[in-house]
Amino acid sequence: MRNVVTLSSKYQVVIPRAAREAMSLEAGDELLVLCKPDRVVMIPKPRSFRAKTAGLHGEVWQGARAYLQDERNTW
């Protein structure tokens, strides 16, 4: 999907219908605006950050319990 939008004199943009429909956006929904060096990214604000991030990077903690027990055993 490629759409071009124009920045208004009030620095506003209209999100194209195809994008709104694809993301199920409705009037009043909040978007997070992320500023990158060469672009601006807008994503829907999660209703719950806790629910959205639950379980992320679980692989980081695999084996942590055994590692901790090994460390404690060296005391």
PDB file of N, H, CA, C and O in Angstrom:
ATOM      1  N   MET A   1       0.846  -1.170   0.000  1.00  0.00           N
ATOM      2  CA  MET A   1       0.000   0.000   0.000  1.00  0.00           C
ATOM      3  C   MET A   1       0.893   1.234   0.000  1.00  0.00           C
ATOM      4  O   MET A   1       1.719   1.411   0.896  1.00  0.00           O
ATOM      5  N   ARG A   2       0.729   2.067  -0.985  1.00  0.00           N
ATOM      6  H   ARG A   2       0.059   1.923  -1.713  1.00  0.00           H
ATOM      7  CA  ARG A   2       1.480   3.323  -1.062  1.00  0.00           C
ATOM      8  C   ARG A   2       0.497   4.466  -1.163  1.00  0.00           C
ATOM      9  O   ARG A   2      -0.298   4.542  -2.099  1.00  0.00           O
ATOM     10  N   ASN A   3       0.559   5.341  -0.201  1.00  0.00           N
ATOM     11  H   ASN A   3       1.205   5.279   0.560  1.00  0.00           H
ATOM     12  CA  ASN A   3      -0.272   6.538  -0.203  1.00  0.00           C
ATOM     13  C   ASN A   3       0.607   7.721   0.122  1.00  0.00           C
ATOM     14  O   ASN A   3       1.562   7.607   0.891  1.00  0.00           O
ATOM     15  N   VAL A   4       0.289   8.839  -0.455  1.00  0.00           N
ATOM     16  H   VAL A   4      -0.486   8.931  -1.079  1.00  0.00           H
ATOM     17  CA  VAL A   4       1.002  10.075  -0.162  1.00  0.00           C
ATOM     18  C   VAL A   4       0.019  10.992   0.538  1.00  0.00           C
ATOM     19  O   VAL A   4      -1.101  11.190   0.067  1.00  0.00           O
ATOM     20  N   VAL A   5       0.440  11.554   1.669  1.00  0.00           N
ATOM     21  H   VAL A   5       1.350  11.393   2.052  1.00  0.00           H
ATOM     22  CA  VAL A   5      -0.397  12.505   2.387  1.00  0.00           C
ATOM     23  C   VAL A   5       0.316  13.845   2.420  1.00  0.00           C
ATOM     24  O   VAL A   5       1.534  13.922   2.262  1.00  0.00           O
ATOM     25  N   THR A   6      -0.454  14.888   2.627  1.00  0.00           N
ATOM     26  H   THR A   6      -1.444  14.825   2.755  1.00  0.00           H
ATOM     27  CA  THR A   6       0.096  16.242   2.656  1.00  0.00           C
ATOM     28  C   THR A   6      -0.022  16.809   4.060  1.00  0.00           C
ATOM     29  O   THR A   6      -1.059  16.675   4.711  1.00  0.00           O
ATOM     30  N   LEU A   7       1.029  17.432   4.512  1.00  0.00           N
ATOM     31  H   LEU A   7       1.871  17.541   3.983  1.00  0.00           H
ATOM     32  CA  LEU A   7       1.040  18.077   5.813  1.00  0.00           C
ATOM     33  C   LEU A   7       0.283  19.390   5.700  1.00  0.00           C
ATOM     34  O   LEU A   7       0.609  20.226   4.857  1.00  0.00           O
ATOM     35  N   SER A   8      -0.732  19.579   6.550  1.00  0.00           N
ATOM     36  H   SER A   8      -0.997  18.900   7.235  1.00  0.00           H
ATOM     37  CA  SER A   8      -1.540  20.803   6.480  1.00  0.00           C
ATOM     38  C   SER A   8      -0.792  21.975   7.106  1.00  0.00           C
ATOM     39  O   SER A   8       0.287  21.802   7.673  1.00  0.00           O
ATOM     40  N   SER A   9      -1.370  23.162   7.000  1.00  0.00           N
ATOM     41  H   SER A   9      -2.246  23.302   6.539  1.00  0.00           H
ATOM     42  CA  SER A   9      -0.754  24.350   7.593  1.00  0.00           C
ATOM     43  C   SER A   9      -0.731  24.255   9.114  1.00  0.00           C
ATOM     44  O   SER A   9       0.021  24.976   9.769  1.00  0.00           O
ATOM     45  N   LYS A  10      -1.557  23.363   9.685  1.00  0.00           N
ATOM     46  H   LYS A  10      -2.169  22.777   9.153  1.00  0.00           H
ATOM     47  CA  LYS A  10      -1.567  23.131  11.130  1.00  0.00           C
ATOM     48  C   LYS A  10      -0.740  21.898  11.495  1.00  0.00           C
ATOM     49  O   LYS A  10      -0.844  21.380  12.607  1.00  0.00           O
ATOM     50  N   TYR A  11       0.079  21.433  10.552  1.00  0.00           N
ATOM     51  H   TYR A  11       0.163  21.854   9.648  1.00  0.00           H
ATOM     52  CA  TYR A  11       0.952  20.279  10.735  1.00  0.00           C
ATOM     53  C   TYR A  11       0.165  18.985  11.025  1.00  0.00           C
ATOM     54  O   TYR A  11       0.595  18.152  11.824  1.00  0.00           O
ATOM     55  N   GLN A  12      -0.974  18.837  10.373  1.00  0.00           N
ATOM     56  H   GLN A  12      -1.323  19.513   9.724  1.00  0.00           H
ATOM     57  CA  GLN A  12      -1.797  17.648  10.524  1.00  0.00           C
ATOM     58  C   GLN A  12      -1.744  16.829   9.244  1.00  0.00           C
ATOM     59  O   GLN A  12      -1.537  17.358   8.152  1.00  0.00           O
ATOM     60  N   VAL A  13      -1.939  15.513   9.408  1.00  0.00           N
ATOM     61  H   VAL A  13      -2.107  15.083  10.295  1.00  0.00           H
ATOM     62  CA  VAL A  13      -2.053  14.627   8.254  1.00  0.00           C
ATOM     63  C   VAL A  13      -3.332  13.810   8.407  1.00  0.00           C
ATOM     64  O   VAL A  13      -3.808  13.577   9.518  1.00  0.00           O
ATOM     65  N   VAL A  14      -3.874  13.383   7.282  1.00  0.00           N
ATOM     66  H   VAL A  14      -3.487  13.573   6.380  1.00  0.00           H
ATOM     67  CA  VAL A  14      -5.032  12.492   7.289  1.00  0.00           C
ATOM     68  C   VAL A  14      -4.524  11.101   6.964  1.00  0.00           C
ATOM     69  O   VAL A  14      -3.834  10.891   5.967  1.00  0.00           O
ATOM     70  N   ILE A  15      -4.877  10.151   7.825  1.00  0.00           N
ATOM     71  H   ILE A  15      -5.437  10.321   8.636  1.00  0.00           H
ATOM     72  CA  ILE A  15      -4.471   8.766   7.584  1.00  0.00           C
ATOM     73  C   ILE A  15      -5.406   8.203   6.512  1.00  0.00           C
ATOM     74  O   ILE A  15      -6.624   8.225   6.685  1.00  0.00           O
ATOM     75  N   PRO A  16      -4.854   7.706   5.418  1.00  0.00           N
ATOM     76  CA  PRO A  16      -5.696   7.209   4.327  1.00  0.00           C
ATOM     77  C   PRO A  16      -6.649   6.096   4.779  1.00  0.00           C
ATOM     78  O   PRO A  16      -6.333   5.316   5.678  1.00  0.00           O
ATOM     79  N   ARG A  17      -7.806   6.040   4.143  1.00  0.00           N
ATOM     80  H   ARG A  17      -8.062   6.673   3.412  1.00  0.00           H
ATOM     81  CA  ARG A  17      -8.833   5.064   4.484  1.00  0.00           C
ATOM     82  C   ARG A  17      -8.288   3.637   4.489  1.00  0.00           C
ATOM     83  O   ARG A  17      -8.569   2.867   5.407  1.00  0.00           O
ATOM     84  N   ALA A  18      -7.517   3.286   3.476  1.00  0.00           N
ATOM     85  H   ALA A  18      -7.289   3.911   2.730  1.00  0.00           H
ATOM     86  CA  ALA A  18      -6.986   1.918   3.393  1.00  0.00           C
ATOM     87  C   ALA A  18      -6.149   1.588   4.630  1.00  0.00           C
ATOM     88  O   ALA A  18      -6.227   0.473   5.145  1.00  0.00           O
ATOM     89  N   ALA A  19      -5.360   2.532   5.106  1.00  0.00           N
ATOM     90  H   ALA A  19      -5.298   3.438   4.688  1.00  0.00           H
ATOM     91  CA  ALA A  19      -4.532   2.312   6.295  1.00  0.00           C
ATOM     92  C   ALA A  19      -5.403   2.218   7.544  1.00  0.00           C
ATOM     93  O   ALA A  19      -5.167   1.368   8.402  1.00  0.00           O
ATOM     94  N   ARG A  20      -6.406   3.083   7.650  1.00  0.00           N
ATOM     95  H   ARG A  20      -6.598   3.774   6.953  1.00  0.00           H
ATOM     96  CA  ARG A  20      -7.314   3.039   8.809  1.00  0.00           C
ATOM     97  C   ARG A  20      -8.051   1.709   8.865  1.00  0.00           C
ATOM     98  O   ARG A  20      -8.194   1.111   9.931  1.00  0.00           O
ATOM     99  N   GLU A  21      -8.512   1.256   7.718  1.00  0.00           N
ATOM    100  H   GLU A  21      -8.396   1.741   6.851  1.00  0.00           H
ATOM    101  CA  GLU A  21      -9.240  -0.011   7.680  1.00  0.00           C
ATOM    102  C   GLU A  21      -8.322  -1.195   7.967  1.00  0.00           C
ATOM    103  O   GLU A  21      -8.711  -2.129   8.669  1.00  0.00           O
ATOM    104  N   ALA A  22      -7.113  -1.158   7.429  1.00  0.00           N
ATOM    105  H   ALA A  22      -6.798  -0.400   6.859  1.00  0.00           H
ATOM    106  CA  ALA A  22      -6.172  -2.259   7.640  1.00  0.00           C
ATOM    107  C   ALA A  22      -5.812  -2.411   9.115  1.00  0.00           C
ATOM    108  O   ALA A  22      -5.563  -3.522   9.584  1.00  0.00           O
ATOM    109  N   MET A  23      -5.785  -1.299   9.842  1.00  0.00           N
ATOM    110  H   MET A  23      -5.987  -0.397   9.461  1.00  0.00           H
ATOM    111  CA  MET A  23      -5.411  -1.337  11.256  1.00  0.00           C
ATOM    112  C   MET A  23      -6.612  -1.213  12.185  1.00  0.00           C
ATOM    113  O   MET A  23      -6.452  -1.128  13.403  1.00  0.00           O
ATOM    114  N   SER A  24      -7.815  -1.201  11.612  1.00  0.00           N
ATOM    115  H   SER A  24      -7.944  -1.270  10.623  1.00  0.00           H
ATOM    116  CA  SER A  24      -9.059  -1.088  12.390  1.00  0.00           C
ATOM    117  C   SER A  24      -9.054   0.153  13.284  1.00  0.00           C
ATOM    118  O   SER A  24      -9.464   0.089  14.443  1.00  0.00           O
ATOM    119  N   LEU A  25      -8.594   1.268  12.749  1.00  0.00           N
ATOM    120  H   LEU A  25      -8.260   1.320  11.807  1.00  0.00           H
ATOM    121  CA  LEU A  25      -8.561   2.513  13.511  1.00  0.00           C
ATOM    122  C   LEU A  25      -9.921   3.196  13.435  1.00  0.00           C
ATOM    123  O   LEU A  25     -10.607   3.148  12.415  1.00  0.00           O
ATOM    124  N   GLU A  26     -10.287   3.828  14.535  1.00  0.00           N
ATOM    125  H   GLU A  26      -9.729   3.867  15.364  1.00  0.00           H
ATOM    126  CA  GLU A  26     -11.532   4.577  14.594  1.00  0.00           C
ATOM    127  C   GLU A  26     -11.241   5.959  15.157  1.00  0.00           C
ATOM    128  O   GLU A  26     -10.205   6.182  15.784  1.00  0.00           O
ATOM    129  N   ALA A  27     -12.166   6.884  14.926  1.00  0.00           N
ATOM    130  H   ALA A  27     -13.007   6.703  14.417  1.00  0.00           H
ATOM    131  CA  ALA A  27     -12.016   8.234  15.458  1.00  0.00           C
ATOM    132  C   ALA A  27     -11.845   8.153  16.972  1.00  0.00           C
ATOM    133  O   ALA A  27     -12.581   7.433  17.646  1.00  0.00           O
ATOM    134  N   GLY A  28     -10.884   8.883  17.498  1.00  0.00           N
ATOM    135  H   GLY A  28     -10.286   9.467  16.950  1.00  0.00           H
ATOM    136  CA  GLY A  28     -10.621   8.894  18.925  1.00  0.00           C
ATOM    137  C   GLY A  28      -9.538   7.924  19.363  1.00  0.00           C
ATOM    138  O   GLY A  28      -9.048   8.020  20.488  1.00  0.00           O
ATOM    139  N   ASP A  29      -9.152   6.988  18.494  1.00  0.00           N
ATOM    140  H   ASP A  29      -9.551   6.910  17.580  1.00  0.00           H
ATOM    141  CA  ASP A  29      -8.051   6.081  18.836  1.00  0.00           C
ATOM    142  C   ASP A  29      -6.774   6.888  18.995  1.00  0.00           C
ATOM    143  O   ASP A  29      -6.581   7.902  18.325  1.00  0.00           O
ATOM    144  N   GLU A  30      -5.906   6.434  19.884  1.00  0.00           N
ATOM    145  H   GLU A  30      -6.063   5.611  20.429  1.00  0.00           H
ATOM    146  CA  GLU A  30      -4.633   7.110  20.106  1.00  0.00           C
ATOM    147  C   GLU A  30      -3.531   6.382  19.353  1.00  0.00           C
ATOM    148  O   GLU A  30      -3.532   5.155  19.250  1.00  0.00           O
ATOM    149  N   LEU A  31      -2.597   7.155  18.834  1.00  0.00           N
ATOM    150  H   LEU A  31      -2.596   8.152  18.918  1.00  0.00           H
ATOM    151  CA  LEU A  31      -1.439   6.612  18.125  1.00  0.00           C
ATOM    152  C   LEU A  31      -0.175   7.054  18.840  1.00  0.00           C
ATOM    153  O   LEU A  31      -0.091   8.174  19.343  1.00  0.00           O
ATOM    154  N   LEU A  32       0.807   6.163  18.879  1.00  0.00           N
ATOM    155  H   LEU A  32       0.739   5.253  18.470  1.00  0.00           H
ATOM    156  CA  LEU A  32       2.130   6.528  19.383  1.00  0.00           C
ATOM    157  C   LEU A  32       2.936   7.029  18.197  1.00  0.00           C
ATOM    158  O   LEU A  32       2.911   6.417  17.130  1.00  0.00           O
ATOM    159  N   VAL A  33       3.641   8.119  18.367  1.00  0.00           N
ATOM    160  H   VAL A  33       3.662   8.617  19.234  1.00  0.00           H
ATOM    161  CA  VAL A  33       4.464   8.696  17.307  1.00  0.00           C
ATOM    162  C   VAL A  33       5.922   8.479  17.680  1.00  0.00           C
ATOM    163  O   VAL A  33       6.410   9.015  18.675  1.00  0.00           O
ATOM    164  N   LEU A  34       6.607   7.685  16.866  1.00  0.00           N
ATOM    165  H   LEU A  34       6.210   7.250  16.058  1.00  0.00           H
ATOM    166  CA  LEU A  34       8.014   7.378  17.099  1.00  0.00           C
ATOM    167  C   LEU A  34       8.855   8.131  16.087  1.00  0.00           C
ATOM    168  O   LEU A  34       8.629   8.020  14.882  1.00  0.00           O
ATOM    169  N   CYS A  35       9.816   8.890  16.563  1.00  0.00           N
ATOM    170  H   CYS A  35       9.999   8.980  17.542  1.00  0.00           H
ATOM    171  CA  CYS A  35      10.679   9.677  15.678  1.00  0.00           C
ATOM    172  C   CYS A  35      11.985   8.934  15.469  1.00  0.00           C
ATOM    173  O   CYS A  35      12.728   8.681  16.417  1.00  0.00           O
ATOM    174  N   LYS A  36      12.252   8.592  14.239  1.00  0.00           N
ATOM    175  H   LYS A  36      11.648   8.797  13.469  1.00  0.00           H
ATOM    176  CA  LYS A  36      13.500   7.950  13.829  1.00  0.00           C
ATOM    177  C   LYS A  36      14.321   8.996  13.076  1.00  0.00           C
ATOM    178  O   LYS A  36      13.778  10.021  12.665  1.00  0.00           O
ATOM    179  N   PRO A  37      15.615   8.756  12.890  1.00  0.00           N
ATOM    180  CA  PRO A  37      16.437   9.762  12.210  1.00  0.00           C
ATOM    181  C   PRO A  37      15.913  10.153  10.828  1.00  0.00           C
ATOM    182  O   PRO A  37      16.039  11.310  10.426  1.00  0.00           O
ATOM    183  N   ASP A  38      15.330   9.207  10.104  1.00  0.00           N
ATOM    184  H   ASP A  38      15.227   8.268  10.431  1.00  0.00           H
ATOM    185  CA  ASP A  38      14.914   9.508   8.734  1.00  0.00           C
ATOM    186  C   ASP A  38      13.430   9.300   8.473  1.00  0.00           C
ATOM    187  O   ASP A  38      13.000   9.331   7.320  1.00  0.00           O
ATOM    188  N   ARG A  39      12.628   9.088   9.533  1.00  0.00           N
ATOM    189  H   ARG A  39      12.977   9.063  10.469  1.00  0.00           H
ATOM    190  CA  ARG A  39      11.200   8.861   9.319  1.00  0.00           C
ATOM    191  C   ARG A  39      10.424   9.031  10.625  1.00  0.00           C
ATOM    192  O   ARG A  39      10.996   9.062  11.715  1.00  0.00           O
ATOM    193  N   VAL A  40       9.124   9.138  10.478  1.00  0.00           N
ATOM    194  H   VAL A  40       8.660   9.112   9.593  1.00  0.00           H
ATOM    195  CA  VAL A  40       8.206   9.172  11.615  1.00  0.00           C
ATOM    196  C   VAL A  40       7.315   7.946  11.485  1.00  0.00           C
ATOM    197  O   VAL A  40       6.769   7.675  10.415  1.00  0.00           O
ATOM    198  N   VAL A  41       7.171   7.209  12.579  1.00  0.00           N
ATOM    199  H   VAL A  41       7.614   7.429  13.448  1.00  0.00           H
ATOM    200  CA  VAL A  41       6.359   5.992  12.572  1.00  0.00           C
ATOM    201  C   VAL A  41       5.203   6.189  13.545  1.00  0.00           C
ATOM    202  O   VAL A  41       5.411   6.573  14.696  1.00  0.00           O
ATOM    203  N   MET A  42       3.989   5.925  13.082  1.00  0.00           N
ATOM    204  H   MET A  42       3.820   5.613  12.147  1.00  0.00           H
ATOM    205  CA  MET A  42       2.818   6.006  13.953  1.00  0.00           C
ATOM    206  C   MET A  42       2.241   4.609  14.104  1.00  0.00           C
ATOM    207  O   MET A  42       1.986   3.920  13.117  1.00  0.00           O
ATOM    208  N   ILE A  43       2.038   4.197  15.356  1.00  0.00           N
ATOM    209  H   ILE A  43       2.245   4.758  16.158  1.00  0.00           H
ATOM    210  CA  ILE A  43       1.448   2.887  15.619  1.00  0.00           C
ATOM    211  C   ILE A  43       0.317   3.059  16.625  1.00  0.00           C
ATOM    212  O   ILE A  43       0.366   3.957  17.466  1.00  0.00           O
ATOM    213  N   PRO A  44      -0.703   2.203  16.546  1.00  0.00           N
ATOM    214  CA  PRO A  44      -1.794   2.309  17.513  1.00  0.00           C
ATOM    215  C   PRO A  44      -1.281   2.100  18.935  1.00  0.00           C
ATOM    216  O   PRO A  44      -0.477   1.202  19.186  1.00  0.00           O
ATOM    217  N   LYS A  45      -1.746   2.923  19.853  1.00  0.00           N
ATOM    218  H   LYS A  45      -2.400   3.652  19.649  1.00  0.00           H
ATOM    219  CA  LYS A  45      -1.361   2.789  21.258  1.00  0.00           C
ATOM    220  C   LYS A  45      -2.085   1.568  21.818  1.00  0.00           C
ATOM    221  O   LYS A  45      -3.307   1.466  21.705  1.00  0.00           O
ATOM    222  N   PRO A  46      -1.339   0.640  22.424  1.00  0.00           N
ATOM    223  CA  PRO A  46      -1.992  -0.538  23.008  1.00  0.00           C
ATOM    224  C   PRO A  46      -2.927  -0.126  24.141  1.00  0.00           C
ATOM    225  O   PRO A  46      -2.651   0.827  24.870  1.00  0.00           O
ATOM    226  N   ARG A  47      -4.019  -0.843  24.280  1.00  0.00           N
ATOM    227  H   ARG A  47      -4.242  -1.617  23.688  1.00  0.00           H
ATOM    228  CA  ARG A  47      -4.933  -0.558  25.392  1.00  0.00           C
ATOM    229  C   ARG A  47      -4.244  -0.890  26.714  1.00  0.00           C
ATOM    230  O   ARG A  47      -4.490  -0.235  27.727  1.00  0.00           O
ATOM    231  N   SER A  48      -3.383  -1.907  26.701  1.00  0.00           N
ATOM    232  H   SER A  48      -3.184  -2.439  25.878  1.00  0.00           H
ATOM    233  CA  SER A  48      -2.629  -2.295  27.899  1.00  0.00           C
ATOM    234  C   SER A  48      -1.212  -2.653  27.473  1.00  0.00           C
ATOM    235  O   SER A  48      -1.002  -3.628  26.750  1.00  0.00           O
ATOM    236  N   PHE A  49      -0.254  -1.874  27.915  1.00  0.00           N
ATOM    237  H   PHE A  49      -0.424  -1.083  28.501  1.00  0.00           H
ATOM    238  CA  PHE A  49       1.145  -2.171  27.596  1.00  0.00           C
ATOM    239  C   PHE A  49       1.561  -3.486  28.245  1.00  0.00           C
ATOM    240  O   PHE A  49       2.349  -4.241  27.674  1.00  0.00           O
ATOM    241  N   ARG A  50       1.038  -3.758  29.428  1.00  0.00           N
ATOM    242  H   ARG A  50       0.398  -3.145  29.891  1.00  0.00           H
ATOM    243  CA  ARG A  50       1.370  -4.995  30.132  1.00  0.00           C
ATOM    244  C   ARG A  50       0.924  -6.205  29.324  1.00  0.00           C
ATOM    245  O   ARG A  50       1.688  -7.155  29.153  1.00  0.00           O
ATOM    246  N   ALA A  51      -0.300  -6.175  28.829  1.00  0.00           N
ATOM    247  H   ALA A  51      -0.920  -5.403  28.968  1.00  0.00           H
ATOM    248  CA  ALA A  51      -0.802  -7.303  28.031  1.00  0.00           C
ATOM    249  C   ALA A  51      -0.056  -7.413  26.701  1.00  0.00           C
ATOM    250  O   ALA A  51       0.210  -8.515  26.221  1.00  0.00           O
ATOM    251  N   LYS A  52       0.279  -6.269  26.110  1.00  0.00           N
ATOM    252  H   LYS A  52       0.063  -5.374  26.499  1.00  0.00           H
ATOM    253  CA  LYS A  52       0.956  -6.265  24.809  1.00  0.00           C
ATOM    254  C   LYS A  52       2.376  -6.832  24.897  1.00  0.00           C
ATOM    255  O   LYS A  52       2.850  -7.465  23.954  1.00  0.00           O
ATOM    256  N   THR A  53       3.051  -6.606  26.023  1.00  0.00           N
ATOM    257  H   THR A  53       2.666  -6.092  26.789  1.00  0.00           H
ATOM    258  CA  THR A  53       4.444  -7.030  26.141  1.00  0.00           C
ATOM    259  C   THR A  53       4.621  -8.321  26.936  1.00  0.00           C
ATOM    260  O   THR A  53       5.741  -8.814  27.063  1.00  0.00           O
ATOM    261  N   ALA A  54       3.534  -8.877  27.472  1.00  0.00           N
ATOM    262  H   ALA A  54       2.624  -8.476  27.369  1.00  0.00           H
ATOM    263  CA  ALA A  54       3.643 -10.101  28.271  1.00  0.00           C
ATOM    264  C   ALA A  54       4.242 -11.226  27.437  1.00  0.00           C
ATOM    265  O   ALA A  54       3.786 -11.502  26.328  1.00  0.00           O
ATOM    266  N   GLY A  55       5.254 -11.861  27.976  1.00  0.00           N
ATOM    267  H   GLY A  55       5.624 -11.636  28.878  1.00  0.00           H
ATOM    268  CA  GLY A  55       5.865 -13.002  27.307  1.00  0.00           C
ATOM    269  C   GLY A  55       6.942 -12.661  26.290  1.00  0.00           C
ATOM    270  O   GLY A  55       7.563 -13.563  25.728  1.00  0.00           O
ATOM    271  N   LEU A  56       7.175 -11.387  26.041  1.00  0.00           N
ATOM    272  H   LEU A  56       6.671 -10.653  26.497  1.00  0.00           H
ATOM    273  CA  LEU A  56       8.216 -11.018  25.083  1.00  0.00           C
ATOM    274  C   LEU A  56       9.592 -11.378  25.637  1.00  0.00           C
ATOM    275  O   LEU A  56       9.844 -11.227  26.832  1.00  0.00           O
ATOM    276  N   HIS A  57      10.447 -11.836  24.799  1.00  0.00           N
ATOM    277  H   HIS A  57      10.242 -11.958  23.828  1.00  0.00           H
ATOM    278  CA  HIS A  57      11.835 -12.165  25.124  1.00  0.00           C
ATOM    279  C   HIS A  57      11.950 -13.217  26.228  1.00  0.00           C
ATOM    280  O   HIS A  57      12.877 -13.176  27.037  1.00  0.00           O
ATOM    281  N   GLY A  58      11.020 -14.141  26.257  1.00  0.00           N
ATOM    282  H   GLY A  58      10.267 -14.175  25.600  1.00  0.00           H
ATOM    283  CA  GLY A  58      11.063 -15.218  27.234  1.00  0.00           C
ATOM    284  C   GLY A  58      12.313 -16.064  27.108  1.00  0.00           C
ATOM    285  O   GLY A  58      12.780 -16.647  28.086  1.00  0.00           O
ATOM    286  N   GLU A  59      12.860 -16.132  25.887  1.00  0.00           N
ATOM    287  H   GLU A  59      12.481 -15.659  25.092  1.00  0.00           H
ATOM    288  CA  GLU A  59      14.065 -16.944  25.677  1.00  0.00           C
ATOM    289  C   GLU A  59      15.257 -16.405  26.460  1.00  0.00           C
ATOM    290  O   GLU A  59      16.189 -17.154  26.752  1.00  0.00           O
ATOM    291  N   VAL A  60      15.242 -15.133  26.800  1.00  0.00           N
ATOM    292  H   VAL A  60      14.485 -14.525  26.563  1.00  0.00           H
ATOM    293  CA  VAL A  60      16.333 -14.541  27.572  1.00  0.00           C
ATOM    294  C   VAL A  60      16.427 -15.197  28.950  1.00  0.00           C
ATOM    295  O   VAL A  60      17.517 -15.349  29.502  1.00  0.00           O
ATOM    296  N   TRP A  61      15.274 -15.581  29.495  1.00  0.00           N
ATOM    297  H   TRP A  61      14.389 -15.458  29.047  1.00  0.00           H
ATOM    298  CA  TRP A  61      15.239 -16.099  30.855  1.00  0.00           C
ATOM    299  C   TRP A  61      15.343 -17.618  30.925  1.00  0.00           C
ATOM    300  O   TRP A  61      15.377 -18.176  32.022  1.00  0.00           O
ATOM    301  N   GLN A  62      15.396 -18.298  29.789  1.00  0.00           N
ATOM    302  H   GLN A  62      15.369 -17.845  28.898  1.00  0.00           H
ATOM    303  CA  GLN A  62      15.520 -19.751  29.819  1.00  0.00           C
ATOM    304  C   GLN A  62      16.854 -20.123  30.464  1.00  0.00           C
ATOM    305  O   GLN A  62      17.909 -19.626  30.071  1.00  0.00           O
ATOM    306  N   GLY A  63      16.788 -20.981  31.430  1.00  0.00           N
ATOM    307  H   GLY A  63      15.931 -21.385  31.748  1.00  0.00           H
ATOM    308  CA  GLY A  63      17.996 -21.405  32.122  1.00  0.00           C
ATOM    309  C   GLY A  63      18.411 -20.492  33.252  1.00  0.00           C
ATOM    310  O   GLY A  63      19.396 -20.774  33.935  1.00  0.00           O
ATOM    311  N   ALA A  64      17.689 -19.407  33.470  1.00  0.00           N
ATOM    312  H   ALA A  64      16.889 -19.178  32.915  1.00  0.00           H
ATOM    313  CA  ALA A  64      18.062 -18.452  34.513  1.00  0.00           C
ATOM    314  C   ALA A  64      17.960 -19.074  35.898  1.00  0.00           C
ATOM    315  O   ALA A  64      18.799 -18.816  36.762  1.00  0.00           O
ATOM    316  N   ARG A  65      16.940 -19.888  36.109  1.00  0.00           N
ATOM    317  H   ARG A  65      16.259 -20.098  35.407  1.00  0.00           H
ATOM    318  CA  ARG A  65      16.752 -20.499  37.429  1.00  0.00           C
ATOM    319  C   ARG A  65      17.931 -21.412  37.772  1.00  0.00           C
ATOM    320  O   ARG A  65      18.441 -21.380  38.892  1.00  0.00           O
ATOM    321  N   ALA A  66      18.361 -22.227  36.804  1.00  0.00           N
ATOM    322  H   ALA A  66      17.947 -22.253  35.894  1.00  0.00           H
ATOM    323  CA  ALA A  66      19.492 -23.126  37.033  1.00  0.00           C
ATOM    324  C   ALA A  66      20.779 -22.330  37.249  1.00  0.00           C
ATOM    325  O   ALA A  66      21.587 -22.676  38.110  1.00  0.00           O
ATOM    326  N   TYR A  67      20.969 -21.271  36.473  1.00  0.00           N
ATOM    327  H   TYR A  67      20.313 -20.990  35.773  1.00  0.00           H
ATOM    328  CA  TYR A  67      22.159 -20.426  36.628  1.00  0.00           C
ATOM    329  C   TYR A  67      22.190 -19.811  38.032  1.00  0.00           C
ATOM    330  O   TYR A  67      23.224 -19.804  38.700  1.00  0.00           O
ATOM    331  N   LEU A  68      21.043 -19.300  38.458  1.00  0.00           N
ATOM    332  H   LEU A  68      20.203 -19.306  37.916  1.00  0.00           H
ATOM    333  CA  LEU A  68      20.973 -18.685  39.776  1.00  0.00           C
ATOM    334  C   LEU A  68      21.278 -19.704  40.875  1.00  0.00           C
ATOM    335  O   LEU A  68      21.991 -19.406  41.833  1.00  0.00           O
ATOM    336  N   GLN A  69      20.733 -20.900  40.723  1.00  0.00           N
ATOM    337  H   GLN A  69      20.153 -21.142  39.945  1.00  0.00           H
ATOM    338  CA  GLN A  69      20.996 -21.950  41.714  1.00  0.00           C
ATOM    339  C   GLN A  69      22.478 -22.313  41.742  1.00  0.00           C
ATOM    340  O   GLN A  69      23.047 -22.498  42.817  1.00  0.00           O
ATOM    341  N   ASP A  70      23.104 -22.414  40.582  1.00  0.00           N
ATOM    342  H   ASP A  70      22.642 -22.263  39.708  1.00  0.00           H
ATOM    343  CA  ASP A  70      24.547 -22.697  40.521  1.00  0.00           C
ATOM    344  C   ASP A  70      25.342 -21.605  41.223  1.00  0.00           C
ATOM    345  O   ASP A  70      26.284 -21.900  41.958  1.00  0.00           O
ATOM    346  N   GLU A  71      24.973 -20.360  41.004  1.00  0.00           N
ATOM    347  H   GLU A  71      24.208 -20.121  40.407  1.00  0.00           H
ATOM    348  CA  GLU A  71      25.662 -19.249  41.665  1.00  0.00           C
ATOM    349  C   GLU A  71      25.513 -19.339  43.169  1.00  0.00           C
ATOM    350  O   GLU A  71      26.475 -19.159  43.916  1.00  0.00           O
ATOM    351  N   ARG A  72      24.292 -19.620  43.604  1.00  0.00           N
ATOM    352  H   ARG A  72      23.510 -19.766  42.997  1.00  0.00           H
ATOM    353  CA  ARG A  72      24.059 -19.713  45.055  1.00  0.00           C
ATOM    354  C   ARG A  72      24.842 -20.860  45.666  1.00  0.00           C
ATOM    355  O   ARG A  72      25.302 -20.762  46.803  1.00  0.00           O
ATOM    356  N   ASN A  73      24.998 -21.942  44.926  1.00  0.00           N
ATOM    357  H   ASN A  73      24.625 -22.022  44.002  1.00  0.00           H
ATOM    358  CA  ASN A  73      25.743 -23.091  45.438  1.00  0.00           C
ATOM    359  C   ASN A  73      27.231 -22.799  45.625  1.00  0.00           C
ATOM    360  O   ASN A  73      27.905 -23.498  46.383  1.00  0.00           O
ATOM    361  N   THR A  74      27.749 -21.781  44.948  1.00  0.00           N
ATOM    362  H   THR A  74      27.201 -21.214  44.333  1.00  0.00           H
ATOM    363  CA  THR A  74      29.160 -21.428  45.086  1.00  0.00           C
ATOM    364  C   THR A  74      29.424 -20.596  46.341  1.00  0.00           C
ATOM    365  O   THR A  74      30.583 -20.348  46.674  1.00  0.00           O
ATOM    366  N   TRP A  75      28.397 -20.167  47.030  1.00  0.00           N
ATOM    367  H   TRP A  75      27.455 -20.368  46.760  1.00  0.00           H
ATOM    368  CA  TRP A  75      28.576 -19.341  48.224  1.00  0.00           C
ATOM    369  C   TRP A  75      29.086 -20.164  49.325  1.00  0.00           C
ATOM    370  O   TRP A  75      29.306 -19.657  50.425  1.00  0.00           O
TER     371      TRP A  75
END
